[in-house]
């Protein structure tokens, strides 16, 4: 199931339709109606993701949007040495990942 955030974001197909509409000299409102987006969203898309020379290229735009996307937080196992050591020790002792997970939940119930 797709989250609301991703339905709102422009897809590669949306960007191609925007570029085709601009190339055909269609109004932004008409382009927006054809792809089911608000005209404000299409204006923002064009403004944010046009090339430095002002031209709108769908592949450039998609790449720029991907580069600006938020990256996930660093994994806790990589960030915390005590956690990494604990997990390594238990794996060495042949504990299963489920056993390790349950033990961590018991010992650190207060620490999300």
C-alpha positions as CSV (number, residue, x, y, z in Angstrom):
1,X,0.0,0.0,0.0
2,X,1.4,3.4,-0.9
3,X,1.5,6.1,1.8
4,X,-0.1,9.5,1.3
5,X,3.3,11.1,1.1
6,X,4.2,9.2,-1.9
7,X,0.9,9.7,-3.7
8,X,1.4,13.4,-3.3
9,X,4.9,13.3,-4.6
10,X,5.4,13.5,-8.4
11,X,6.3,10.3,-10.1
12,X,8.6,9.8,-13.1
13,X,5.4,9.5,-15.2
14,X,4.0,12.8,-13.8
15,X,7.3,14.5,-14.6
16,X,7.3,13.2,-18.2
17,X,3.7,14.4,-18.6
18,X,4.7,17.8,-17.3
19,X,7.6,18.1,-19.7
20,X,5.4,17.0,-22.6
21,X,2.7,19.6,-21.6
22,X,5.3,22.3,-21.4
23,X,6.8,21.3,-24.8
24,X,3.2,21.5,-26.2
25,X,2.8,25.0,-24.7
26,X,-0.1,23.8,-22.5
27,X,-1.0,25.9,-19.4
28,X,0.2,24.7,-16.1
29,X,-3.5,24.3,-15.0
30,X,-4.2,22.1,-17.9
31,X,-1.1,19.9,-17.3
32,X,-2.1,19.7,-13.6
33,X,-5.6,18.6,-14.5
34,X,-4.3,15.9,-16.9
35,X,-2.2,14.3,-14.2
36,X,-4.6,14.7,-11.3
37,X,-2.4,17.2,-9.3
38,X,-3.1,20.7,-8.1
39,X,-1.7,23.5,-10.3
40,X,0.3,24.7,-7.3
41,X,2.0,21.3,-7.1
42,X,2.9,21.5,-10.7
43,X,4.2,25.0,-10.4
44,X,6.3,24.0,-7.4
45,X,7.6,20.9,-9.3
46,X,8.7,23.1,-12.3
47,X,10.3,25.7,-10.0
48,X,12.2,23.2,-7.8
49,X,13.3,20.8,-10.4
50,X,14.2,22.8,-13.5
51,X,17.7,22.7,-14.8
52,X,20.0,25.7,-14.0
53,X,19.3,27.1,-17.5
54,X,15.5,27.1,-16.7
55,X,14.5,24.2,-18.9
56,X,12.4,21.4,-17.4
57,X,13.7,17.9,-18.1
58,X,11.8,15.1,-16.5
59,X,14.9,12.9,-15.9
60,X,16.9,15.8,-14.4
61,X,13.9,16.7,-12.3
62,X,13.4,13.2,-11.0
63,X,17.1,12.9,-10.1
64,X,17.1,16.2,-8.3
65,X,14.0,15.2,-6.3
66,X,15.7,11.9,-5.3
67,X,18.8,13.8,-4.2
68,X,16.8,16.1,-1.9
69,X,14.9,13.3,-0.3
70,X,15.5,12.8,3.4
71,X,17.7,9.9,4.3
72,X,16.9,7.6,7.1
73,X,18.6,7.9,10.5
74,X,21.7,5.9,11.1
75,X,21.0,2.4,12.2
76,X,21.2,2.0,16.0
77,X,23.4,-1.0,15.7
78,X,26.0,1.1,13.8
79,X,25.7,4.1,16.1
80,X,26.0,2.4,19.5
81,X,29.1,0.4,20.4
82,X,27.5,-1.2,23.5
83,X,24.5,-2.5,21.5
84,X,26.8,-3.8,18.7
85,X,29.0,-5.6,21.3
86,X,26.0,-7.2,23.0
87,X,24.5,-8.4,19.7
88,X,27.9,-9.7,18.5
89,X,28.4,-11.6,21.8
90,X,25.0,-13.2,21.7
91,X,25.4,-14.2,18.1
92,X,28.7,-15.8,19.0
93,X,26.9,-17.7,21.7
94,X,24.5,-19.0,19.0
95,X,21.5,-16.9,20.2
96,X,18.9,-16.4,17.5
97,X,18.0,-12.9,16.4
98,X,14.6,-13.3,18.0
99,X,16.2,-14.3,21.4
100,X,18.5,-11.2,21.2
101,X,15.6,-9.0,20.3
102,X,13.5,-10.2,23.3
103,X,16.4,-9.9,25.7
104,X,17.0,-6.3,24.5
105,X,13.3,-5.5,24.9
106,X,13.4,-6.8,28.5
107,X,16.6,-5.1,29.5
108,X,15.9,-1.8,27.8
109,X,12.1,-1.4,27.8
110,X,12.5,2.3,28.7
111,X,14.9,3.0,25.8
112,X,13.1,3.1,22.4
